[in-house]
Amino acid sequence: MKYISTRGLSPALSFSEILLGGLAPDGGLYLPEHYPQFSDADLSAMRAMNYADLAFAILSRLIDDIPAADLKAIIDKTYRADVYAYARPGQNAADITPTLKLEEQLYLLCLSNGPTLAFKDMAMQLLGNLFEYVLAKTGKTTNILGATSGDTGSAAEYAMRGKKGVSVFMLSPHKKMSRFQAAQMFSLKDENIHNIAVNGVFDDCQDMVKAVSNDAQFKAQYKIGAVNSINWGRIVAQVVYYFKGYFAVTTSNAEKVSFSVPSGNFGNVCAGHIARMMGLPIDQLVVATNENDVLDEFFKTGVYRPRGSANTYQTSSPSMDISKASNFERFIFDLVGRDSAKVRELWASVDQGGAFDIHALMAKVAEYGFVSGSSNHQQRMQTIRDTHKKYAVSIDTHTADGLKVALERRAPKVPMLVLETALPAKFEDAMVEALGAVPERPSALIGIEALPQRFDVMDFDVAAIKQYIVNKVS
């Protein structure tokens, strides 16, 4: 399997060749030359598999340059009950992504049982083990440069801490994460972890990462890699739990299922799109946004109009406080028939701070099953209260956005799975406001906010972050 850039100006490469780099040299994102197809017989064979075996069945069709035995060992090392140990009471941690039935045809797909209590662990733990394997095989090192709005950073750092040959430089918006999220990252003492708090919003952090990654000479000299969802390894790992969720709530491959996905950077729902393209019977992919509703606007009008950092709202679902969805380009590439020249034309406008309008393609968007909706602070608070009262289940603010939109958009007689993106403990202030009580947290994470923190503060300055990396590497 070879991987190509959405912008069409980079050579096709193998999985291991694209794993460490993130963006393609032409500024595009990697996708497989074609999507492998799973037949009805394949789905039937996969239905009874445990999570690790299912992951191998899917990933082995997309990763053919790592020996099968080695890939299976990496996957088995990743998806273990002791790694995803924070299952809700009554759930089996060995399921890795257990489902929680709220009512008939309505479920949570619980993705937040990993070490940082966020769905990002599902892919990041695998990515850390893949990085370590590839670096050991090649004798190379890498310097990971990433941006986070809250969850990616801690998931990446917990996955990469202590890994041989890997240093992590993680940018986050200064004082715009929850206290728990900041403490998870900034309290780490591992020498290979470097946290930089940027005076700005997430989009500023992401733009700095892209600017560094687009400097081919610097990227090569200082071996800059990526773990944000622009990294194909992140996306492909997330495809697996769509299959797992589908099998959990159906008994026949003739049934369809819908998924509601809290969305900021579009990586999580992009994985659902890819699962559908590979043959998973998905009815709807519901894109749920917060007040930063750029994606909701697109799926309703065909206009993609990033608002810029000055017009990005700070909300109570902060991991979705994103205006420019970095994975959206992957979906648009498929939407325009994999026309790289068209993608380059559209993103030339976006990269210059503009917008694009492709409303003529909205019928094809509907064929892909996409619908959308948004939520605001009052609505998510009410959704949290209603969910706790009706089902005796606590959900975090982002999952509440997903559930609120799911209830509006679900079709009759089609199971709807809402992707849980984090446990409530990560957003204590909002949960206290909604329910009047501090959410429970795992005993190992009690008092994490009081631990000493280590981070550096920086303005939006691409040259400064380059110099910072040089100084630390040197």
Secondary structure, 3 states (H helix, E strand, C coil): CCEEECCCCCCCECHHHHHCCCCCCCCCCEEECCCCCCCHHHHHHHCCCCHHHHHHHHHCCCCCCCCHHHHHHHHHHHCCCCCCCCCCCCCCHHHCCCEEEEECCEEEEECCCCCCCECHHHHHHHHHHHHHHHHHHHCCCEEEEEECCCHHHHHHHHHHCCCCCEEEEEEEECCCCCHHHHHHHHCCCCCCEEEEEECCCHHHHHHHHHHHHCCHHHHHHCCEECCCCCCHHHHHHHHHHHHHHHHHHCCCCCCCEEEEEECCCCHHHHHHHHHHHCCCCEEEEEEEECCCCHHHHHHHHCEECCCCHHHCCCCCCHHHCCCCCCCHHHHHHHHCCCCHHHHHHHHHHHHCCCCEECHHHHHHHHHCCEEEEECCHHHHHHHHHHHHHHHCCCCCHHHHHHHHHHHHHCCCCCCEEEEECECHHHHHHHHHHHHCCCCCCCHHHCCHHHCCCCCEEECCCHHHHHHHHHHHHC
